[in-house]
């Protein structure tokens, strides 16, 4: 389970580039009224989901691989339609790790169908490390990629956060603190 970090605790000085005003605007949830999509980082997506719930909206956070596996599992059309309705229902759906793993044709078809169902009706937020231009490496069919990106990019708010991983930064800080504690203990034991 990932530890939840509040947007208020986000260190805007760490990334090499971040547009805090875009993040703050998204936190108002105005994008839900227009069924606008969002693209950004996990921490921002979690905060948007939390804000939506606090504002009496429905939200669902799901890992892309889990979503696609769940949609691909049903062995009947009625079971698939039921799963599609479940994932299409929330006011805001937050899909994490899109583009981390390569997709089969079946998964790409399901993602396209799913995004198309929500398109212009409900807001979808995706987190990803790959730029849309690189999605051809993940999805097997170029036409599918163009159509999927077209739907996601229409009326989109992009949270670009560039720089080294915040997780790596925190890990380095923990290592440095532990090293300091160890050297402090060894210095006391010598006296």
N, C-alpha and C positions, 0 to 999 in steps of 0.2 A: 504494500500500500504506500503510495507516494504521500509524503507529508505535505499538507496544504499550506501554501504561503500566501498571505494576503497581499493584494496589490499595493497596499500602503507600505509594506515592508520591502518592496522591490527597489533594488539599488540601481537607479538610472545612471549612475556614474560608471558602472561596470561595463555595459556593452559599448562597443565602439560607435554604435548608432542605434538610437531608439527615439521614436516620436511619441513622447508621453501624451501629447494632446489627442492623438488618435485613440490611445488606450482609454483616456479619461472620457472621451466622447462615446466610445463603445459602452463604457460602464453605466451610462445613462439609460441604456437599453432602447434608445430611440430606433435603432436599426430593426428591432422586432416588428414595429408597425409597418415597415416597408418590406418585410421578408428579405432583408439584405443579408448577405453571407459575410463571414469573416475568416481571415486566414492569419494565423499567428502562432504563438508558443503555448505550451501546455499550461504554464502558470496563469497566463492571461485567460485562456479558455476556461480553466477551473473557476477563476474569479467571475467571469461572465455568467457561468452556470449558477454559481452561488447567488450572484446579484439577481438573476432571473427568478430564482426560487424565493428570495426575500421579497421580490416584487409580485408575488402570487402568480408567476408564470410557471410553466412546466419546462423542465430541462432534463436531458439525459446525456451522460458522458460515457463514451464507449471507445475502445481501442479499435482501429481500423481492421486489424486481423480478426478480432473477435466478431465484429459486425459482419464482415464478409463470410467468415466461417459459419456464423449463425444463419445467414441468408442462404448459403449454399447447401446447408444440411437437409432441409425438408425434402421429402421424396414425393410430395404431391403439390399440385398447383394451389390448392386451398391452404395448405400449410405455409407455403411461400407467401401467399397474399396476406395471411395472418401476421407473419413476421414483418412484412413490408409495412403493414398498417401500424404495428407496434412501434417501429422505428420512425415512421413518418408522423406520429402523433404529437410529440413534444413541441412546444413553442420554439425552443432552441435545442438543436442537437449538436453536440460537441464531439467530433470524431478526431481522435488523437492518432498520431503516427501514420498519416496517409503517406504513401510512397516509401516507407521504410523497407517493405518486402515486395518482391516481384509478385504480380498478380497473374492468374490464369485468365484465359478468355472468359470463362464463366464468372469469375470474380469481377472482372472489368465490366461485363454486361450487367451484373447485379448492382454494382456501384453506380453505373450510369442510370439504370432504371430507378434506383432509389433516389439519387440526386434529382432526377427529372420529376419525380413525384413531389418533392419538397419545393422545387423551383418556383419562385414567385408566390408561394403559399406560406412557407415557414422558413425561418432562418437556420442556416447550417454553418457551424464554425469548424474549420479543419486546422489541425496543426501538422506541420511538415517541415522537413529540413531541405527537401529538394525544391528547386524553383519549378514553376509550371513548365518551363521550357525543357526540363530534364525528365518529365513524366514519361516520355517515350521509352526510357530505360526500365520503367516499372510496369507499364501497361503494354500488352502485346500488339495492340491494333492502333495505328496512328489516327485513323478516323474517329475511333472511340475517344482517344485522348483529346483531340480537338473539340469534340462535342462536350465532353465532360468539363474541360477547362472553360469553354465558352459559357456554360451554365453557372459554374462557380464564380467566374470573373464578372458576370453581369451583375451590377449593383453590389460590388464587394468593397469591404473595408479591409485593407491589408495592414497588419501590425508587423512591421519589419523591425526585428531586433537582431542586429548583427554584432558579432563579437565572439569571444571564446565562451564556452559553456559555463553557465552559472554554477552548475553542479560541480564541474571541475574546479572552479574558483573556491567554492565552499570546502571541497575535499582538501585542497592545498592549505587552506586556512586551518582546518582541523589537524592536518599533519604537522604544520608549524607549531600549533598550540601544544600538541602532544610532545613534540621534540623539546619545546621549551619547558614543559613540565618535567620531562625525564632529566634534562640537564640541570634543572633546579633541584631535583631530588638528589642527583648524584653529587652536586656541589655541597649540599647540606650534610650528606653522609661522610664527606671527607673531613669536615671540621670537628 
